[in-house]
């Protein structure tokens, strides 16, 4: 039993075979998934997919790369959608200093507004972080994001920041990079994060795990992430699946 806590089944890469992709995931033991919407195009489809499957859920938010495109109406729309019975989190949100489409000050403003919204509707938040860890931790602390907690999505930074995230009620989620031969950081994190604060994900169609690196990722491959973490922690694959699923269900308040 596995839980892919971050997947983009709403991406264009799945237009041709979305139903088959979902079935392959179920066949691989991926019982639950959260489809993440992050702009005007992907949010409605995330909810539509979640409505079609009992154990698939949605998250709604605004990606930092596109922060410059977000309007007050978009923020109001996300707030309205947060009451949908299949929406379990606000995000993905955060900061991305790799791409230069949206200036940093605009990204920070949109990030703060979404944290405030998540606190207003009492939902966990999903953090996108690229080359911005220090600023993200600072903003989360200043906005008291500890009230709702959430996920450090596809965590790929130093273990030095992990404790600060844990102190704010965040879970650490690991994806395909933990399986990469040239990626020591996520392996180090996988070895040290408390098991009760660990989650797994694919971020499909991106970041396919070894041996599928460079190909289209899909939720069935979260099994490879769990296998690598089990190897690193020297525990069973079944235990990783059970613990990370239980963690996700607790965070997202999924009872059934």
LINKAWO-V738336 format. One record per residue. RES is the residue in one letter. PSI is psi in radians with two decimals (none if undefined). OMEGA is omega in radians with two decimals (none if undefined). BURIAL is 1 if it has 9 or more other ideal C-beta (glycine too) atoms within 8 Angstrom, else 0. Layout:
res=<RES	RES>
psi=<PSI	PSI>
omega=<OMEGA	OMEGA>
burial=<BURIAL	BURIAL>
This chain:
res=<X	X	X	X	X	X	X	X	X	X	X	X	X	X	X	X	X	X	X	X	X	X	X	X	X	X	X	X	X	X	X	X	X	X	X	X	X	X	X	X	X	X	X	X	X	X	X	X	X	X	X	X	X	X	X	X	X	X	X	X	X	X	X	X	X	X	X	X	X	X	X	X	X	X	X	X	X	X	X	X	X	X	X	X	X	X	X	X	X	X	X	X	X	X	X	X	X	X	X	X	X	X	X	X	X	X	X	X	X	X	X	X	X	X	X	X	X	X	X	X	X	X	X	X	X	X	X	X	X	X	X	X	X	X	X	X	X	X	X	X	X	X	X	X	X	X	X	X	X	X	X	X	X	X	X	X	X	X	X	X	X	X	X	X	X	X	X	X	X	X	X	X	X	X	X	X	X	X	X	X	X	X	X	X	X	X	X	X	X	X	X	X	X	X	X	X	X	X	X	X	X	X	X	X	X	X	X	X	X	X	X	X	X	X	X	X	X	X	X	X	X	X	X	X	X	X	X	X	X	X	X	X	X	X	X	X	X	X	X	X	X	X	X	X	X	X	X	X	X	X	X	X	X	X	X	X>
psi=<2.03	2.71	1.92	1.83	-0.05	1.84	2.54	1.15	-0.25	0.05	2.70	-0.43	-0.28	0.15	-0.67	-0.47	0.60	-0.81	-0.76	-0.65	-0.77	-0.72	-0.69	-0.66	-0.83	-0.74	-0.50	0.04	0.20	1.71	-0.60	2.61	2.62	2.05	2.18	2.13	2.47	0.16	-3.07	-0.51	-0.75	-0.40	-0.89	-0.66	-0.59	-0.78	-0.70	-0.78	-0.75	-0.62	-0.45	-0.23	2.33	-0.64	0.31	2.36	3.05	2.65	2.54	2.26	-2.91	2.18	2.43	-0.54	-0.59	0.32	-0.59	-0.35	-0.17	2.37	2.95	-0.57	-0.65	-0.73	-0.73	-0.69	-0.79	-0.71	-0.75	-0.72	-0.38	-0.34	-0.08	2.38	-0.35	-0.01	2.18	-0.08	2.82	2.18	2.98	2.57	2.95	-2.48	2.48	1.83	0.12	-0.79	2.67	0.38	-0.78	2.16	2.62	-0.69	-0.62	-0.73	-0.78	-0.71	-0.81	-0.66	-0.87	-0.73	-0.65	-0.61	-0.79	-0.67	-0.79	-0.69	-0.66	-0.72	0.03	1.01	2.57	2.78	2.61	2.12	2.20	2.21	2.10	1.91	0.61	0.43	-0.82	-0.79	-0.65	-0.83	-0.73	-0.80	-0.73	-0.70	-0.77	-0.60	0.07	0.82	-0.21	-0.46	-0.59	-0.42	-2.88	-2.54	2.31	1.69	2.31	0.96	2.22	0.72	-3.06	2.66	-0.25	-0.48	-0.15	-0.79	-0.67	-0.67	-0.76	-0.67	-0.36	0.34	0.55	2.56	2.67	2.10	2.31	2.48	-2.63	-0.70	-0.40	-0.31	-0.15	2.38	-0.49	0.48	1.46	-0.53	-0.92	-0.51	-0.71	-0.73	-0.78	-0.57	-0.42	-0.43	2.34	2.39	-0.53	0.08	0.35	2.39	2.84	2.73	2.97	-0.60	0.42	2.44	0.22	2.86	0.83	2.38	2.77	2.38	0.32	0.22	2.35	-0.23	3.06	2.24	2.74	2.79	-0.47	-0.46	-0.07	-0.37	-0.68	-0.59	-0.81	-0.69	-0.75	-0.72	-0.71	-0.73	-0.79	-0.74	-0.18	0.82	3.05	2.66	-0.72	-0.66	-0.71	-0.79	-0.79	-0.82	-0.82	-0.56	-0.76	-0.72	-0.80	-0.75	-0.65	-0.81	-0.82	-0.02	0.84	2.00	-0.58	none>
omega=<-3.08	-3.13	3.05	-3.00	-3.12	-3.14	3.14	3.05	3.09	3.14	-3.12	-3.14	-3.13	-3.08	-3.02	-3.00	-3.08	-3.11	3.12	3.12	3.12	3.14	3.09	3.11	3.11	-3.14	-3.14	3.12	3.09	-3.01	-3.09	3.06	2.97	3.10	-3.01	3.04	-3.01	3.06	-3.05	-3.11	-2.98	-3.10	-3.13	-3.12	3.07	-3.14	3.13	3.12	3.14	3.13	-3.07	-3.07	-3.08	-3.00	3.01	-3.07	-3.10	2.94	-3.10	3.14	-3.08	-3.06	-3.10	3.12	-3.10	-3.09	-3.09	-3.13	-3.04	3.12	3.05	3.10	3.09	3.13	3.09	3.10	3.12	3.11	3.12	-3.12	-3.10	3.14	3.11	-3.06	3.14	3.07	-3.02	-3.12	3.04	-3.12	0.34	-3.12	3.08	-3.12	3.11	-3.10	3.12	3.12	-3.03	-3.13	-3.08	3.12	-3.06	-3.11	3.10	3.08	-3.11	-3.14	3.13	3.09	-3.12	-3.13	-3.13	3.04	3.13	3.09	-3.14	3.10	3.14	-3.10	3.08	3.11	3.09	-3.10	3.14	-3.01	2.95	-3.10	3.01	3.10	-3.05	-2.98	-3.07	-3.14	3.14	3.13	-3.14	-3.13	3.11	3.12	-3.11	-3.12	3.13	3.11	3.09	-3.12	-3.10	-3.12	3.14	-3.02	2.89	-2.99	3.11	-3.06	-3.07	-3.13	-3.08	3.05	-3.10	-3.11	-3.03	-3.09	3.10	3.12	3.12	-3.13	3.12	3.10	3.09	3.00	3.10	-3.11	-3.13	-3.14	-3.05	-3.10	3.11	3.13	-3.08	-3.09	-3.09	-3.09	-3.10	-3.04	-3.13	3.08	3.10	3.11	-3.14	-3.12	-2.97	-3.11	3.06	-3.06	-3.10	3.08	-3.07	3.06	3.08	-3.08	3.00	-2.94	3.14	0.28	-3.07	2.94	3.12	-3.13	2.99	0.17	-3.11	-3.08	-3.13	3.10	3.06	3.08	3.04	-2.98	3.10	-3.07	3.07	3.05	-3.14	3.07	3.13	3.14	3.14	3.12	3.09	3.12	-3.12	-3.09	-3.09	3.03	-3.08	3.02	-3.12	-3.13	3.09	3.13	-3.10	-3.07	-3.09	3.06	3.13	3.11	-3.12	-3.14	3.10	-3.11	-3.07	3.14	3.10	-3.04	-3.02	none>
burial=<0	1	1	1	1	1	1	1	1	1	1	0	0	1	0	0	0	1	0	0	1	1	0	1	1	1	0	1	1	1	1	1	1	1	1	1	1	1	1	0	0	1	1	1	1	1	1	0	1	1	0	0	0	0	0	1	1	1	1	1	1	1	1	1	0	1	1	0	0	1	0	0	0	1	1	0	1	1	1	0	1	1	0	0	0	1	1	1	1	1	1	1	1	1	1	1	0	0	0	0	0	1	0	1	0	1	1	1	1	1	1	1	1	1	1	1	1	1	1	0	1	0	1	1	1	1	1	1	1	1	0	1	1	0	1	1	1	0	1	1	1	0	1	0	1	1	0	1	1	1	1	1	1	1	1	0	0	0	0	0	1	1	0	1	1	1	0	1	0	1	1	1	1	1	1	1	1	1	1	1	0	0	1	0	1	1	1	1	1	1	0	0	1	0	0	0	1	1	1	1	1	1	1	1	1	0	1	1	1	1	0	1	1	0	0	0	1	1	1	1	1	1	1	1	1	1	1	1	1	1	0	1	1	0	0	0	0	0	1	1	1	1	1	1	1	0	1	1	1	0	1	1	0	1	0	0>
